[in-house]
Amino acid sequence: MATKADKEMPQDLEQNKANAIAFYRTAYEGDPGRGVEMYVGDDYIQHNPLVGNGKHAFIAYFKRMHEEYPDKSIEFVRSIAQGSLVALHTHQTWPGNLEYVTMDFFRFDDHGKIVEHWDAMQEIPEGTENGNTMY
């Protein structure tokens, strides 16, 4: 029996990774409208509870974040792609030297456009019981 995944067009995994990074970087650095225009499909489903569903809500959120925190920075530590999904592992530094580790997941449609997003964010602790870093 064929599944939905079997019927989807093959994904260009390397291109999807590059597009997820470019989308995130463009929005994070203050131009979410351009990021949406270039990298998002017809619909955009958001699972972050602080951001509304859809393109307009995404743009409004990232415009506000850029206005309130213009000096934040992001480093893309790794990206992984499988099927229609891309996972990004990032290191974010916010004002006051607050550092966060994030995991973002993007689902791409058959046209290579982002249509869904999930994320998890955690402040980086000063130390760990295991001695390992968050990266």
C-alpha positions as CSV (number, residue, x, y, z in Angstrom):
1,M,0.0,0.0,0.0
2,A,1.4,3.4,-1.0
3,T,1.7,6.0,1.7
4,K,1.4,9.8,1.4
5,A,5.2,10.0,1.6
6,D,5.5,7.6,-1.3
7,K,3.4,9.9,-3.5
8,E,5.3,13.1,-2.7
9,M,7.9,14.4,-5.2
10,P,11.5,13.7,-4.3
11,Q,13.0,16.5,-2.3
12,D,16.4,18.2,-3.0
13,L,17.7,17.8,0.5
14,E,20.7,20.0,0.1
15,Q,18.7,22.8,-1.5
16,N,16.1,22.5,1.3
17,K,18.8,22.8,3.9
18,A,20.2,25.9,2.2
19,N,16.7,27.4,1.9
20,A,15.8,26.8,5.5
21,I,19.0,28.5,6.7
22,A,18.5,31.4,4.2
23,F,14.9,31.8,5.3
24,Y,15.8,31.8,9.0
25,R,18.8,34.1,8.6
26,T,16.8,36.6,6.5
27,A,13.9,36.8,9.0
28,Y,16.2,36.8,12.1
29,E,18.3,39.6,10.7
30,G,15.3,41.9,10.1
31,D,13.7,41.2,6.7
32,P,11.0,38.6,7.4
33,G,8.9,39.8,4.5
34,R,11.7,39.0,2.0
35,G,12.2,35.6,3.6
36,V,8.5,34.8,3.3
37,E,8.4,36.0,-0.3
38,M,11.4,33.9,-1.3
39,Y,11.1,30.7,0.7
40,V,7.5,30.1,2.0
41,G,4.7,28.3,0.1
42,D,1.1,29.3,-0.2
43,D,0.2,28.4,3.4
44,Y,2.4,28.6,6.5
45,I,1.5,26.5,9.6
46,Q,3.2,27.7,12.8
47,H,3.6,25.5,15.9
48,N,5.6,28.0,18.1
49,P,3.0,29.1,20.7
50,L,4.3,32.7,20.6
51,V,3.7,33.2,16.9
52,G,0.4,33.2,15.1
53,N,-0.4,31.0,12.1
54,G,0.3,32.3,8.6
55,K,2.7,34.5,6.8
56,H,1.5,37.8,8.2
57,A,1.8,36.7,11.8
58,F,5.3,35.4,11.1
59,I,6.4,38.7,9.5
60,A,4.9,40.7,12.3
61,Y,6.6,38.6,15.0
62,F,10.1,38.8,13.4
63,K,9.7,42.5,12.7
64,R,8.9,43.1,16.3
65,M,11.8,40.9,17.5
66,H,14.2,42.8,15.2
67,E,13.0,46.2,16.5
68,E,13.2,45.1,20.2
69,Y,16.4,43.2,19.9
70,P,18.4,44.5,16.9
71,D,21.8,43.2,18.3
72,K,20.8,39.5,18.6
73,S,22.9,37.1,16.6
74,I,22.6,33.5,15.3
75,E,25.0,30.8,14.3
76,F,23.9,27.8,12.4
77,V,25.6,24.8,14.0
78,R,24.2,22.0,11.9
79,S,21.4,21.1,9.5
80,I,19.8,17.8,8.8
81,A,17.4,16.9,6.1
82,Q,15.2,13.9,5.6
83,G,12.2,13.6,3.3
84,S,10.3,16.9,3.3
85,L,11.8,18.0,6.7
86,V,14.9,20.1,7.6
87,A,16.2,20.4,11.2
88,L,18.4,23.3,12.2
89,H,20.5,23.4,15.4
90,T,21.4,26.9,16.2
91,H,23.2,29.1,18.8
92,Q,21.6,32.4,19.5
93,T,23.0,35.3,21.5
94,W,20.6,38.0,22.7
95,P,21.2,41.2,24.5
96,G,22.7,40.8,28.0
97,N,24.8,37.9,26.7
98,L,21.8,35.5,27.0
99,E,22.6,32.4,25.0
100,Y,20.1,29.9,23.7
101,V,20.3,26.6,21.9
102,T,17.4,26.1,19.4
103,M,16.1,23.2,17.4
104,D,13.9,24.3,14.4
105,F,12.1,21.9,12.1
106,F,10.7,23.0,8.7
107,R,8.5,21.0,6.4
108,F,8.8,21.7,2.7
109,D,6.1,21.3,0.0
110,D,6.7,19.6,-3.4
111,H,7.9,22.9,-4.8
112,G,10.7,23.3,-2.3
113,K,8.8,25.9,-0.2
114,I,8.5,26.0,3.6
115,V,4.9,25.3,4.7
116,E,5.3,24.3,8.4
117,H,7.5,25.1,11.4
118,W,8.2,23.7,14.9
119,D,10.8,24.8,17.3
120,A,12.2,24.4,20.8
121,M,14.5,26.8,22.6
122,Q,16.5,26.5,25.8
123,E,18.8,28.9,27.6
124,I,22.3,27.5,27.6
125,P,23.2,26.6,31.2
126,E,26.5,27.6,32.8
127,G,27.4,24.0,33.5
128,T,26.1,20.5,33.0
129,E,26.2,17.3,35.0
130,N,27.7,15.4,32.1
131,G,30.3,18.0,31.1
132,N,29.1,18.1,27.5
133,T,28.1,21.3,25.7
134,M,24.7,21.9,24.1
135,Y,26.4,21.4,20.7
